[in-house]
Amino acid sequence: MRATPIVLALGIVMAAIGSGACGHMIRRQSSGEWLPGKQYAPNGCVLILKVADGVEHAEGAVGGSGEGFRAELREQLNHHGLLGLPSESTSVKEGSADATKYACGYVLKATITEWEENATEWSGKADTFAVSADLYMPDGTIVATARHRVEGSQSLMLARTPDRFYPEVADSILGKFFGWRPTTLTPR
């Protein structure tokens, strides 16, 4: 029995959808390191400065995105046995004073550098989320930098938002700072 051209075409389309050929898989870009002459000195506390909300290119500030990402940083630190202490400070100078007051060994400043909520069910555009972060000593000296960017699949069967990338981005950045191997990857 021979398959008709319509059955063959339908089979090819279904195979393409099933294999993800209609949209690329997630793309990741990650970098980070300690600055020359600096090295990690264990201390159980990291002061996390307030994170400004991400700004979507066409829509403006995404309310709550900064606080949501900061909560994820805290959760990842706690998961790895470090105390993530949120600060109401936004500047490294103010945060350094808080870090000294609370005996934290580091001040973490994270900035959402990219937030694009593009992916609707069939838009063909990918969601993106990127963060740049710096780690400081309580005296205000920068000791490490890291960044991580995630670009989601271009086609999703369900509409999603870039906040699904928070765990992966936080885990990757903190892993660069504190020496653990990131284990959190976002599926499509």
Backbone as a chain_set.jsonl record, in Angstrom:
{"seq": "MRATPIVLALGIVMAAIGSGACGHMIRRQSSGEWLPGKQYAPNGCVLILKVADGVEHAEGAVGGSGEGFRAELREQLNHHGLLGLPSESTSVKEGSADATKYACGYVLKATITEWEENATEWSGKADTFAVSADLYMPDGTIVATARHRVEGSQSLMLARTPDRFYPEVADSILGKFFGWRPTTLTPR", "coords": {"N": [[0.841, -1.168, 0.0], [0.65, 2.144, -0.94], [1.605, 5.379, 0.252], [-0.314, 8.324, 0.068], [0.349, 11.53, -1.509], [-0.553, 13.581, 0.203], [-0.66, 12.356, 2.74], [2.061, 11.758, 3.05], [3.128, 14.389, 3.09], [1.854, 15.385, 5.383], [3.024, 13.698, 7.282], [5.723, 14.53, 7.145], [5.497, 17.184, 8.038], [4.566, 16.752, 10.682], [6.758, 15.346, 11.73], [8.694, 17.346, 11.599], [7.685, 19.248, 13.392], [7.7, 17.729, 15.739], [10.449, 17.317, 16.05], [11.4, 19.786, 16.565], [12.128, 21.441, 14.502], [10.777, 23.626, 13.609], [11.43, 25.755, 15.138], [14.281, 27.128, 16.732], [16.324, 25.498, 19.179], [16.885, 26.322, 22.638], [19.143, 29.007, 23.007], [22.23, 29.759, 24.487], [24.398, 32.021, 26.124], [27.228, 32.56, 27.967], [29.411, 34.004, 30.334], [32.146, 34.802, 32.509], [34.229, 35.596, 35.307], [36.714, 35.67, 37.903], [38.469, 38.623, 38.706], [41.849, 39.429, 37.714], [44.249, 38.475, 40.118], [42.412, 38.277, 42.146], [40.525, 36.146, 44.292], [38.183, 33.621, 45.321], [37.073, 33.795, 48.597], [35.824, 31.927, 51.095], [32.791, 32.819, 52.629], [29.915, 32.952, 54.51], [27.805, 34.671, 53.753], [26.067, 36.677, 51.435], [25.349, 39.813, 50.345], [22.619, 41.019, 48.616], [21.981, 43.414, 46.327], [19.197, 45.61, 45.518], [17.46, 44.85, 42.527], [16.934, 46.428, 39.534], [13.899, 46.653, 37.638], [13.491, 44.792, 34.606], [13.545, 46.066, 31.244], [11.364, 46.032, 28.669], [11.751, 46.202, 25.215], [9.673, 47.312, 23.512], [7.61, 47.772, 25.29], [8.288, 48.924, 27.768], [9.156, 49.203, 31.315], [9.131, 46.119, 33.108], [7.159, 45.341, 35.486], [8.05, 44.147, 38.681], [9.912, 42.315, 37.788], [12.615, 42.674, 38.48], [12.647, 42.284, 41.284], [11.692, 39.689, 41.319], [13.786, 38.298, 40.036], [15.846, 38.808, 41.838], [14.906, 37.412, 44.056], [15.205, 34.838, 43.082], [18.006, 34.699, 42.868], [18.639, 34.742, 45.578], [17.395, 32.37, 46.411], [18.911, 30.467, 44.995], [21.463, 30.883, 46.114], [20.943, 30.155, 48.801], [20.254, 27.481, 48.383], [22.74, 26.44, 47.814], [24.039, 26.597, 50.202], [24.772, 29.134, 51.098], [24.077, 32.252, 52.654], [21.787, 34.347, 51.298], [21.316, 37.603, 51.484], [18.891, 39.978, 51.183], [19.057, 43.402, 50.269], [17.925, 46.756, 50.79], [19.258, 48.634, 49.485], [20.502, 50.238, 46.53], [22.866, 51.015, 45.464], [26.379, 50.269, 45.199], [28.004, 51.471, 47.076], [26.258, 52.087, 49.273], [25.395, 49.476, 49.728], [27.798, 48.265, 50.463], [28.232, 49.332, 52.996], [26.058, 48.18, 54.32], [26.784, 45.473, 54.033], [29.064, 45.339, 55.606], [27.925, 45.958, 58.082], [26.246, 43.713, 58.489], [28.038, 41.651, 58.432], [28.617, 40.387, 55.964], [30.387, 38.754, 53.387], [30.44, 39.493, 50.743], [29.123, 41.693, 48.192], [26.525, 41.692, 45.951], [25.698, 42.825, 42.801], [23.272, 42.947, 40.453], [22.104, 43.317, 37.113], [19.4, 43.497, 34.986], [19.786, 43.112, 31.716], [18.549, 42.545, 29.365], [15.283, 41.939, 28.321], [12.868, 40.433, 26.683], [9.717, 39.712, 25.768], [8.549, 37.903, 23.537], [7.553, 35.581, 22.427], [4.681, 34.312, 21.358], [2.159, 31.868, 20.791], [2.512, 31.36, 17.993], [4.235, 33.282, 16.963], [6.843, 33.236, 16.036], [8.995, 34.527, 17.093], [11.594, 34.795, 19.496], [11.658, 34.584, 23.099], [13.769, 36.494, 25.22], [16.253, 36.763, 27.768], [18.559, 38.381, 29.771], [21.288, 38.882, 31.998], [23.645, 40.875, 33.685], [26.198, 40.76, 36.057], [27.969, 41.84, 38.976], [30.414, 41.223, 41.453], [31.336, 42.298, 44.623], [33.704, 43.202, 47.187], [33.166, 43.95, 50.686], [34.407, 46.421, 51.033], [33.95, 47.739, 48.703], [35.45, 47.046, 46.488], [35.613, 45.66, 43.325], [35.466, 42.237, 42.476], [34.724, 40.144, 40.806], [33.07, 39.362, 37.71], [30.172, 38.547, 35.768], [28.038, 37.248, 33.218], [24.979, 36.205, 31.705], [22.998, 34.993, 29.087], [19.902, 34.073, 27.709], [18.122, 32.746, 25.049], [15.028, 31.866, 24.039], [13.081, 29.209, 22.495], [11.783, 29.67, 19.195], [9.275, 28.914, 18.508], [6.489, 28.06, 20.3], [4.152, 25.947, 21.89], [2.66, 26.886, 23.9], [2.072, 30.065, 25.304], [4.648, 31.823, 26.938], [6.703, 33.483, 29.436], [9.727, 35.472, 29.873], [10.535, 35.118, 32.537], [10.724, 32.463, 33.14], [13.313, 31.796, 32.722], [14.792, 32.612, 34.906], [15.832, 30.761, 37.009], [17.916, 29.335, 35.623], [19.643, 31.416, 34.717], [20.393, 32.718, 37.13], [21.638, 30.554, 38.497], [23.787, 29.998, 36.754], [25.301, 32.434, 36.748], [25.92, 32.746, 39.511], [27.292, 30.378, 39.89], [29.628, 30.876, 38.45], [30.759, 32.801, 40.095], [31.01, 31.506, 42.632], [31.999, 28.997, 42.273], [30.511, 26.635, 41.735], [29.155, 24.049, 39.674], [26.853, 24.842, 37.255], [23.547, 23.563, 37.292], [21.024, 23.962, 36.445], [18.981, 24.085, 33.742], [16.953, 25.594, 31.335], [14.169, 24.157, 29.823], [13.172, 24.403, 26.444]], "CA": [[0.0, 0.0, 0.0], [1.457, 3.362, -1.065], [1.071, 6.569, 0.918], [-0.67, 9.409, -0.847], [1.185, 12.72, -1.273], [-1.046, 14.336, 1.364], [-0.225, 11.627, 3.926], [3.501, 11.988, 3.155], [3.348, 15.782, 3.509], [1.445, 15.482, 6.777], [4.049, 13.011, 8.069], [6.915, 15.388, 7.187], [5.181, 18.315, 8.919], [4.514, 16.251, 12.051], [8.131, 15.038, 12.143], [9.39, 18.624, 11.792], [7.195, 19.822, 14.647], [8.183, 16.888, 16.828], [11.894, 17.437, 16.235], [11.766, 21.161, 16.896], [12.657, 22.12, 13.329], [10.052, 24.869, 13.373], [12.023, 26.802, 15.961], [15.553, 26.648, 17.262], [16.36, 25.166, 20.596], [17.35, 27.452, 23.436], [20.539, 29.431, 22.831], [22.793, 30.274, 25.736], [25.711, 32.662, 26.099], [27.605, 32.756, 29.355], [30.811, 34.328, 30.584], [32.382, 35.321, 33.841], [35.46, 35.17, 35.958], [37.295, 36.528, 38.923], [39.443, 39.538, 38.136], [43.223, 39.015, 38.013], [44.709, 38.729, 41.474], [41.314, 38.09, 43.107], [40.063, 34.769, 44.393], [37.067, 33.412, 46.226], [37.343, 33.506, 50.006], [34.528, 31.523, 51.64], [32.074, 33.58, 53.648], [28.562, 32.421, 54.412], [26.764, 35.668, 53.509], [26.174, 37.532, 50.253], [24.334, 40.858, 50.339], [22.108, 41.174, 47.249], [21.382, 44.73, 46.122], [17.946, 45.636, 44.754], [17.636, 44.711, 41.082], [15.953, 47.228, 38.789], [13.072, 45.881, 36.711], [13.896, 44.725, 33.212], [12.807, 46.957, 30.353], [11.055, 45.423, 27.38], [12.001, 47.191, 24.168], [8.481, 48.004, 23.024], [6.58, 47.927, 26.312], [8.745, 49.622, 28.965], [9.563, 48.415, 32.482], [8.335, 44.937, 33.421], [6.978, 45.419, 36.935], [8.312, 42.978, 39.502], [10.929, 41.413, 37.241], [13.847, 42.809, 39.258], [12.473, 41.622, 42.579], [11.57, 38.251, 41.046], [15.104, 37.736, 39.777], [16.607, 38.865, 43.09], [14.428, 36.287, 44.871], [15.829, 33.625, 42.541], [19.405, 34.723, 43.304], [18.632, 34.368, 46.997], [17.064, 30.95, 46.491], [20.068, 29.689, 44.518], [22.51, 30.973, 47.144], [20.513, 29.337, 49.935], [20.335, 26.086, 47.941], [24.152, 26.046, 47.835], [24.58, 26.752, 51.543], [25.168, 30.51, 51.389], [22.962, 33.114, 53.014], [21.537, 35.473, 50.389], [20.641, 38.617, 52.292], [18.446, 41.092, 50.335], [19.27, 44.751, 50.787], [17.097, 47.792, 50.175], [20.185, 49.527, 48.789], [20.673, 50.049, 45.092], [24.239, 51.348, 45.071], [27.43, 49.472, 45.816], [28.48, 52.205, 48.257], [25.312, 51.816, 50.361], [25.432, 48.039, 49.972], [29.036, 47.95, 51.176], [27.987, 49.661, 54.407], [25.171, 47.126, 54.825], [27.546, 44.223, 54.103], [29.907, 45.44, 56.8], [27.021, 45.912, 59.24], [25.713, 42.365, 58.666], [29.16, 40.708, 58.315], [28.587, 39.655, 54.706], [31.678, 38.785, 52.709], [30.329, 39.993, 49.373], [27.966, 42.465, 47.742], [26.175, 41.275, 44.592], [24.894, 43.782, 42.034], [22.813, 42.339, 39.199], [21.342, 44.199, 36.237], [18.719, 42.841, 33.862], [20.213, 43.862, 30.533], [17.667, 42.261, 28.232], [14.025, 41.26, 28.615], [11.958, 40.509, 25.546], [8.643, 38.723, 25.792], [8.091, 37.892, 22.15], [6.99, 34.321, 21.957], [3.309, 33.858, 21.503], [2.115, 30.512, 20.273], [2.987, 31.217, 16.614], [4.859, 34.531, 16.509], [8.129, 33.005, 15.388], [10.015, 35.327, 17.756], [12.031, 34.158, 20.739], [11.828, 35.329, 24.342], [15.166, 36.581, 25.64], [16.499, 37.277, 29.111], [19.995, 38.452, 30.024], [21.692, 39.581, 33.217], [25.057, 41.135, 33.95], [26.344, 40.869, 37.512], [29.292, 42.115, 39.526], [30.58, 40.841, 42.848], [32.218, 43.252, 45.298], [34.065, 43.026, 48.587], [32.474, 44.97, 51.471], [35.06, 47.727, 50.897], [33.578, 48.307, 47.413], [36.349, 46.573, 45.436], [35.02, 44.629, 42.468], [36.326, 41.059, 42.432], [34.318, 39.208, 39.754], [31.961, 39.759, 36.842], [29.583, 37.433, 35.022], [26.804, 37.534, 32.478], [24.354, 35.037, 31.089], [21.884, 35.36, 28.209], [19.145, 32.931, 27.207], [17.137, 33.033, 24.0], [14.167, 30.693, 23.983], [12.636, 28.668, 21.22], [10.965, 30.608, 18.429], [7.876, 28.472, 18.432], [6.019, 27.366, 21.496], [2.735, 25.607, 21.842], [2.037, 27.68, 24.956], [2.729, 31.358, 25.522], [5.42, 31.877, 28.18], [7.396, 34.748, 29.652], [11.148, 35.267, 30.165], [10.841, 34.773, 33.924], [11.037, 31.035, 33.231], [14.765, 31.671, 32.632], [15.434, 33.063, 36.149], [16.688, 29.774, 37.683], [19.126, 29.054, 34.848], [20.539, 32.577, 34.699], [20.939, 32.884, 38.479], [22.543, 29.431, 38.769], [24.997, 30.162, 35.943], [26.082, 33.575, 37.238], [26.445, 32.448, 40.84], [28.284, 29.319, 39.717], [30.883, 31.524, 38.034], [31.307, 33.503, 41.258], [31.265, 30.7, 43.823], [32.675, 27.754, 41.928], [29.739, 25.417, 41.523], [28.785, 23.754, 38.291], [25.41, 25.077, 37.084], [22.762, 22.364, 36.999], [19.675, 24.352, 36.049], [18.812, 24.472, 32.345], [15.549, 25.807, 30.994], [13.718, 23.493, 28.603], [12.525, 25.258, 25.444]], "C": [[0.888, 1.233, 0.0], [0.767, 4.52, -0.372], [0.767, 7.635, -0.122], [0.218, 10.61, -0.552], [0.736, 13.529, -0.05], [-0.591, 13.659, 2.658], [1.275, 11.817, 4.137], [3.806, 13.405, 3.65], [2.981, 15.967, 4.969], [2.475, 14.818, 7.697], [5.307, 13.852, 8.208], [6.684, 16.568, 8.131], [5.176, 17.869, 10.375], [5.917, 15.928, 12.568], [8.91, 16.32, 12.414], [8.967, 19.271, 13.106], [7.741, 19.033, 15.826], [9.666, 17.04, 17.09], [12.328, 18.847, 16.575], [12.283, 21.938, 15.698], [11.952, 23.437, 13.041], [10.598, 26.023, 14.2], [13.31, 26.277, 16.556], [15.42, 26.289, 18.738], [16.868, 26.399, 21.341], [18.822, 27.724, 23.155], [21.002, 30.071, 24.127], [24.143, 30.91, 25.47], [26.058, 32.987, 27.538], [29.087, 33.09, 29.447], [30.938, 34.826, 32.013], [33.659, 34.787, 34.429], [35.827, 36.132, 37.073], [38.328, 37.407, 38.242], [40.853, 39.088, 38.523], [43.63, 39.412, 39.435], [43.646, 38.554, 42.544], [40.939, 36.614, 43.14], [38.981, 34.656, 45.454], [37.565, 33.062, 47.626], [36.001, 33.17, 50.649], [34.024, 32.442, 52.763], [30.617, 33.196, 53.46], [27.476, 33.389, 54.022], [27.079, 36.519, 52.282], [25.024, 38.533, 50.303], [23.91, 41.107, 48.888], [21.42, 42.531, 47.14], [20.056, 44.595, 45.377], [18.281, 45.569, 43.262], [16.533, 45.515, 40.401], [15.164, 46.321, 37.849], [13.668, 45.905, 35.307], [13.022, 45.642, 32.378], [12.623, 46.249, 29.015], [11.108, 46.512, 26.311], [10.756, 47.988, 23.777], [7.476, 48.365, 24.12], [6.997, 48.721, 27.54], [9.085, 48.664, 30.089], [8.584, 47.272, 32.747], [8.252, 44.847, 34.939], [7.209, 44.111, 37.656], [9.411, 42.062, 38.998], [12.238, 41.489, 38.021], [13.759, 42.085, 40.585], [12.345, 40.114, 42.399], [12.921, 37.61, 40.801], [15.958, 37.751, 41.044], [16.197, 37.724, 44.023], [15.049, 34.973, 44.387], [17.313, 33.561, 42.904], [19.506, 34.234, 44.749], [18.368, 32.872, 47.158], [18.247, 30.08, 46.063], [21.211, 29.717, 45.533], [22.171, 30.07, 48.325], [20.612, 27.849, 49.61], [21.771, 25.566, 48.019], [24.827, 26.356, 49.173], [25.107, 28.133, 51.888], [23.928, 31.319, 51.743], [22.883, 34.259, 52.001], [20.709, 36.495, 51.129], [20.208, 39.782, 51.399], [18.643, 42.426, 51.034], [18.298, 45.703, 50.106], [17.956, 48.784, 49.4], [20.232, 49.204, 47.304], [22.104, 50.317, 44.644], [25.236, 50.474, 45.817], [27.922, 50.154, 47.094], [27.568, 51.944, 49.462], [25.336, 50.337, 50.744], [26.675, 47.612, 50.733], [28.886, 48.236, 52.666], [27.085, 48.604, 55.039], [25.927, 45.808, 54.998], [28.448, 44.216, 55.333], [29.064, 45.293, 58.058], [26.549, 44.482, 59.538], [26.766, 41.271, 58.504], [29.069, 39.819, 57.071], [29.938, 39.813, 54.001], [31.642, 39.396, 51.331], [29.06, 40.816, 49.188], [27.739, 42.082, 46.286], [25.272, 42.329, 43.954], [24.562, 43.137, 40.693], [21.964, 43.34, 38.426], [20.712, 43.377, 35.123], [19.021, 43.688, 32.627], [19.331, 43.617, 29.318], [16.457, 41.485, 28.722], [13.132, 41.468, 27.402], [10.971, 39.359, 25.616], [7.994, 38.726, 24.423], [7.28, 36.672, 21.775], [5.521, 34.168, 22.339], [3.291, 32.492, 20.841], [2.72, 30.381, 18.873], [3.692, 32.466, 16.099], [6.141, 34.31, 15.736], [9.251, 33.833, 15.989], [10.342, 34.69, 19.1], [11.985, 35.12, 21.92], [13.316, 35.396, 24.636], [15.241, 37.192, 27.035], [17.999, 37.246, 29.33], [20.257, 39.279, 31.27], [23.207, 39.722, 33.226], [25.175, 41.343, 35.449], [27.797, 41.112, 37.894], [29.289, 41.734, 40.994], [31.65, 41.737, 43.465], [32.566, 42.76, 46.697], [33.306, 44.102, 49.374], [33.122, 46.357, 51.395], [34.766, 48.396, 49.553], [34.464, 47.892, 46.249], [35.662, 45.483, 44.625], [35.993, 43.455, 42.357], [35.961, 40.088, 41.306], [33.161, 39.792, 38.948], [31.439, 38.509, 36.123], [28.367, 37.946, 34.27], [26.284, 36.233, 31.88], [23.144, 35.522, 30.303], [21.237, 34.086, 27.696], [18.161, 33.431, 26.165], [16.332, 31.76, 23.807], [13.857, 30.238, 22.573], [11.741, 29.681, 20.507], [9.524, 30.162, 18.297], [7.534, 27.657, 19.66], [4.551, 27.027, 21.307], [1.96, 26.386, 22.893], [2.786, 28.995, 25.084], [3.418, 31.316, 26.88], [6.091, 33.229, 28.286], [8.852, 34.473, 30.025], [11.467, 34.927, 31.619], [11.096, 33.276, 34.112], [12.543, 30.791, 33.173], [15.485, 32.057, 33.927], [16.33, 31.996, 36.779], [17.993, 29.496, 36.931], [20.124, 30.207, 34.912], [21.176, 32.789, 36.067], [21.957, 31.799, 38.799], [23.855, 29.591, 38.009], [25.893, 31.285, 36.478], [26.708, 33.264, 38.595], [27.477, 31.324, 40.796], [29.635, 29.874, 39.291], [31.556, 32.199, 39.224], [31.802, 32.544, 42.348], [31.738, 29.277, 43.531], [31.834, 26.503, 41.825], [29.391, 25.278, 40.054], [27.279, 23.956, 38.152], [24.688, 23.779, 36.681], [21.366, 22.681, 36.489], [19.674, 24.807, 34.599], [17.327, 24.564, 32.055], [15.209, 24.981, 29.757], [13.006, 24.495, 27.707], [11.922, 26.451, 26.101]], "O": [[1.778, 1.36, 0.841], [-0.457, 4.646, -0.389], [1.521, 7.815, -1.078], [0.783, 10.706, 0.537], [1.571, 14.1, 0.652], [-0.173, 14.349, 3.588], [1.722, 12.016, 5.267], [4.648, 13.59, 4.529], [3.705, 16.625, 5.716], [2.762, 15.333, 8.777], [5.905, 13.886, 9.284], [7.558, 16.915, 8.926], [5.74, 18.559, 11.223], [6.227, 16.21, 13.726], [9.7, 16.377, 13.356], [9.806, 19.783, 13.847], [8.195, 19.619, 16.809], [10.107, 16.909, 18.232], [13.506, 19.083, 16.846], [12.839, 23.021, 15.88], [12.476, 24.274, 12.305], [10.236, 27.173, 13.955], [13.412, 25.087, 16.855], [14.507, 26.739, 19.43], [17.235, 27.399, 20.724], [19.638, 26.806, 23.075], [20.269, 30.819, 24.773], [24.938, 30.397, 24.682], [25.272, 33.615, 28.247], [29.91, 32.526, 28.725], [29.954, 35.219, 32.64], [34.113, 33.69, 34.106], [35.314, 37.248, 37.162], [38.989, 36.974, 37.298], [41.031, 38.436, 39.552], [43.383, 40.532, 39.883], [43.944, 38.669, 43.733], [41.027, 35.921, 42.127], [38.88, 35.484, 46.36], [38.373, 32.15, 47.806], [35.129, 34.033, 50.74], [34.748, 32.778, 53.701], [30.146, 33.126, 52.325], [26.312, 32.992, 53.955], [28.195, 37.011, 52.112], [23.857, 38.141, 50.302], [24.752, 41.376, 48.031], [20.398, 42.769, 47.783], [19.816, 43.6, 44.693], [19.26, 46.158, 42.804], [15.348, 45.307, 40.659], [15.696, 45.341, 37.328], [14.263, 46.895, 34.88], [11.894, 45.958, 32.759], [13.588, 45.916, 28.327], [10.571, 47.605, 26.493], [10.8, 49.217, 23.722], [6.584, 49.183, 23.893], [6.129, 49.159, 28.296], [9.28, 47.469, 29.864], [7.369, 47.435, 32.626], [9.163, 44.339, 35.593], [6.637, 43.083, 37.292], [9.808, 41.129, 39.696], [12.904, 40.47, 38.204], [14.676, 41.36, 40.971], [12.832, 39.346, 43.229], [13.188, 36.511, 41.288], [16.711, 36.81, 41.294], [17.041, 37.138, 44.699], [15.378, 34.102, 45.192], [17.825, 32.486, 43.215], [20.361, 33.412, 45.082], [19.034, 32.194, 47.941], [18.544, 29.071, 46.704], [21.851, 28.695, 45.782], [23.018, 29.31, 48.794], [21.005, 27.048, 50.459], [21.988, 24.38, 48.265], [26.055, 26.374, 49.259], [25.821, 28.288, 52.879], [22.853, 31.091, 51.189], [23.82, 35.047, 51.876], [19.522, 36.276, 51.374], [21.065, 40.511, 50.9], [18.42, 42.555, 52.238], [17.897, 45.473, 48.965], [17.43, 49.675, 48.733], [20.031, 48.065, 46.883], [22.507, 49.891, 43.562], [24.967, 50.002, 46.922], [28.221, 49.483, 48.082], [28.052, 51.619, 50.546], [25.301, 49.987, 51.924], [26.618, 46.699, 51.556], [29.362, 47.466, 53.501], [27.324, 48.181, 56.17], [25.736, 45.107, 55.992], [28.573, 43.198, 56.015], [29.447, 44.585, 58.99], [26.462, 44.085, 60.7], [26.425, 40.09, 58.446], [29.408, 38.637, 57.124], [30.542, 40.885, 54.026], [32.681, 39.78, 50.793], [28.076, 40.665, 49.912], [28.665, 42.142, 45.477], [24.223, 42.677, 44.495], [25.451, 42.822, 39.902], [21.203, 44.111, 39.01], [21.401, 42.651, 34.405], [18.57, 44.827, 32.511], [19.359, 44.385, 28.356], [16.587, 40.498, 29.447], [12.692, 42.588, 27.14], [11.344, 38.189, 25.534], [7.027, 39.446, 24.173], [6.417, 36.734, 20.899], [5.181, 33.926, 23.497], [4.327, 32.018, 20.376], [3.38, 29.382, 18.591], [3.734, 32.68, 14.887], [6.491, 35.112, 14.87], [10.357, 33.844, 15.45], [9.472, 34.118, 19.758], [12.237, 36.316, 21.771], [14.051, 34.456, 24.334], [14.413, 38.016, 27.424], [18.645, 36.222, 29.108], [19.548, 40.243, 31.56], [23.942, 38.817, 32.83], [24.346, 42.025, 36.05], [28.723, 40.65, 37.226], [28.287, 41.901, 41.69], [32.731, 41.911, 42.902], [31.814, 42.001, 47.308], [32.846, 45.076, 48.778], [32.461, 47.361, 51.664], [35.266, 49.488, 49.282], [34.249, 48.347, 45.126], [35.185, 44.495, 45.183], [37.194, 43.65, 42.169], [36.8, 39.289, 40.89], [32.383, 40.606, 39.445], [32.176, 37.548, 35.905], [27.755, 38.947, 34.644], [27.039, 35.303, 31.594], [22.366, 36.348, 30.78], [21.919, 33.141, 27.299], [17.457, 34.418, 26.378], [16.875, 30.711, 23.458], [14.32, 30.822, 21.593], [11.029, 30.453, 21.149], [8.647, 30.974, 18.0], [8.216, 26.691, 20.002], [3.812, 27.749, 20.639], [0.741, 26.53, 22.791], [4.012, 29.023, 24.98], [2.846, 30.834, 27.857], [6.057, 34.026, 27.348], [9.182, 33.365, 30.448], [12.579, 34.485, 31.906], [11.631, 32.868, 35.143], [13.009, 29.709, 33.532], [16.693, 31.842, 34.03], [17.492, 32.284, 37.065], [19.058, 29.431, 37.544], [21.315, 29.991, 35.135], [22.383, 33.018, 36.153], [23.031, 32.097, 39.32], [24.925, 29.344, 38.566], [27.099, 31.1, 36.64], [27.899, 33.496, 38.797], [28.428, 31.32, 41.579], [30.674, 29.384, 39.732], [32.781, 32.173, 39.346], [32.877, 32.742, 42.916], [31.86, 28.457, 44.441], [32.381, 25.4, 41.826], [29.341, 26.253, 39.304], [26.505, 23.309, 38.858], [25.168, 23.015, 35.843], [20.608, 21.776, 36.14], [20.302, 25.811, 34.265], [16.544, 23.714, 32.478], [15.894, 25.093, 28.741], [12.293, 25.363, 28.211], [11.33, 27.294, 25.426]]}, "num_chains": 1, "name": "protein.A"}
